[in-house]
Amino acid sequence: MRGEISAAVSLFWVAFRRLVRSRQTVVSLVLLGFACVAVMSWAHRRDRSPSDFIEQVFLTLFSTLLLPVFCLSYGTAGIASDREERTLVYLLVSPLPRWLVFVSKVLASMVPAVAWSMGGLAMICWLAGTAGKTAWPSLWPSILATSIAYSSLFLLFSVLFQRATLLALAYALFLETLVGNLPGIAKRLTISFYSRCQIFAAAEELDLRLRGLLNPEVFLPVSGPTAQSALWLASFGLLAVGLAIFQRREYT
């Protein structure tokens, strides 16, 4: 067992270094750079408030675009990249149990995804000045849970589909946005719904007014603790499903 754990750690480091040096990192860096420029331009006016930051920067730019892209860039590459390069089959015929291969790949994908998400949020909060720094304590718990949930979902995509990146991109930028803005309870099937519920709950604790963004009769929010629990349960559930499929599926 000690030898298997050592092999799994080695696999994690190889996969992690490969992802960090990949084009995903370049794409993430470019997107974050553009976002930083936009935030600095937004913060040029000195009468910005934390509620302005959450409305105009966080919800519009970060949580809708940057966060899912950071997560899908690394989540879908976890296993799908090995399938595309025909290297996954060599891992599966090795003495290493499949569940350890899966765990190593999950950790190698999730660490940079969460690091980019949290680091990107910290960067734009800092560049936004007082408004962003005031909002940071209320935003980071939601982003941590949301980034892990998104990463878990996109890792499941990589287990199921060979061209997982394109499908994940379509899901994140179109389906989540479409379903997440539908009236009624259909939006509760999306990760972004629970992320926004946490943000709205945190804004209420800060006594912030998010003008026009929260109509309880249309949005039908859940409480902040319920939203956070839903995100963590979704993360564990998606990873469990991914592991179950990975254990039994034949890859070529």
Secondary structure, DSSP 8 states (H G I E B T S, - for coil): -HHHHHHHHHHHHHHHHHHHTSHHHHHHHHHHHHHHHHHHHHTTSTT--HHHHIIIIIIIIIIIIIHHHHHHHHHTTTTHHHHHTT-HHHHHTSSS-HHHHHHHHHHHHHHHHHHHHHHHHHHHHHHTTHHHHHHHHHHHHHHHHHHHHHHHHHHHHHHH-TTHHHHHHHIIIIIHHHHHTSSSSGGGGSHHHHHHHHHHHHHHHTT---TTT--HHHH----HHHHHHHHHHHHHHHHHHHHHHHHH----
